[in-house]
Amino acid sequence: MSTSKNYSKHQQKIIKSYYDNRGAISLQRLSELVTDLYLAEGKARETKWKQAVGALEKMGVPKKRIDHLRKQDNPTLLAKLVEEFMAKE
């Protein structure tokens, strides 16, 4: 396991910045996935949904809500959730 002693100060700043901005990064990724879901079909759509579920989990969205979104298979509902998160920022 690595410790902060193994990283230069510059690397430590980059790592800290990433973790400080992880929520915004996940939200941006989720926003991109909404667009991808509108365009995807078949196996590609399934893959995009799996990625969206992963992003939602990282953002702390309750499993019940994630399951509902996934069951509905409706990118519009996911887009509305992204809008909710953006309004909070």
C-alpha positions as CSV (number, residue, x, y, z in Angstrom):
1,M,0.0,0.0,0.0
2,S,1.3,3.4,-0.9
3,T,1.7,6.3,1.5
4,S,1.8,10.0,0.7
5,K,5.6,9.8,1.2
6,N,5.8,7.9,-2.1
7,Y,4.4,10.8,-4.0
8,S,5.9,14.1,-4.8
9,K,4.2,17.3,-3.6
10,H,3.0,17.9,-7.1
11,Q,1.5,14.4,-7.3
12,Q,-0.1,14.9,-3.9
13,K,-1.8,18.1,-5.1
14,I,-3.1,16.3,-8.1
15,I,-4.5,13.5,-6.1
16,K,-6.1,15.9,-3.5
17,S,-7.6,17.9,-6.3
18,Y,-9.1,14.8,-7.9
19,Y,-10.8,13.7,-4.6
20,D,-11.9,17.3,-3.8
21,N,-13.6,17.4,-7.2
22,R,-14.8,13.8,-7.4
23,G,-18.5,14.8,-7.2
24,A,-18.2,17.3,-10.1
25,I,-16.3,14.7,-12.1
26,S,-19.0,12.0,-11.5
27,L,-21.7,14.5,-12.4
28,Q,-20.0,15.5,-15.6
29,R,-19.5,11.8,-16.5
30,L,-23.2,11.1,-15.7
31,S,-24.3,13.9,-17.9
32,E,-22.2,12.5,-20.8
33,L,-23.8,9.1,-20.2
34,V,-27.3,10.5,-20.5
35,T,-26.4,11.7,-24.0
36,D,-24.9,8.3,-24.8
37,L,-28.0,6.5,-23.6
38,Y,-30.3,8.5,-25.9
39,L,-28.2,7.3,-28.8
40,A,-27.3,3.7,-27.7
41,E,-29.1,0.6,-28.6
42,G,-28.8,-3.1,-27.7
43,K,-25.6,-4.2,-26.0
44,A,-24.1,-0.7,-26.1
45,R,-27.1,0.7,-24.2
46,E,-26.8,-2.0,-21.5
47,T,-23.1,-1.0,-21.1
48,K,-23.9,2.7,-20.8
49,W,-26.6,1.9,-18.1
50,K,-24.0,-0.1,-16.2
51,Q,-21.6,2.8,-16.3
52,A,-24.4,5.2,-15.2
53,V,-25.3,2.9,-12.3
54,G,-21.6,3.0,-11.2
55,A,-21.6,6.8,-11.4
56,L,-24.8,7.0,-9.4
57,E,-23.4,4.7,-6.7
58,K,-20.3,6.8,-6.4
59,M,-22.5,9.9,-6.0
60,G,-24.3,8.3,-3.1
61,V,-27.7,7.9,-4.8
62,P,-29.9,5.4,-2.9
63,K,-30.0,1.9,-4.4
64,K,-33.8,2.0,-4.5
65,R,-33.7,5.1,-6.7
66,I,-31.0,3.6,-8.9
67,D,-33.0,0.4,-9.3
68,H,-36.1,2.4,-10.3
69,L,-34.1,4.4,-12.9
70,R,-32.6,1.2,-14.3
71,K,-35.9,-0.6,-14.5
72,Q,-37.6,2.3,-16.3
73,D,-34.7,2.4,-18.9
74,N,-35.6,6.0,-19.6
75,P,-32.7,8.4,-20.2
76,T,-35.0,11.4,-19.6
77,L,-35.5,10.3,-16.0
78,L,-31.7,10.1,-15.6
79,A,-31.4,13.6,-17.2
80,K,-33.8,15.0,-14.6
81,L,-31.7,13.5,-11.8
82,V,-28.6,15.1,-13.3
83,E,-30.5,18.5,-13.4
84,E,-31.3,18.0,-9.7
85,F,-27.7,17.5,-8.8
86,M,-26.6,20.5,-10.9
87,A,-29.1,22.7,-9.2
88,K,-27.6,21.7,-5.8
89,E,-24.1,22.8,-6.9
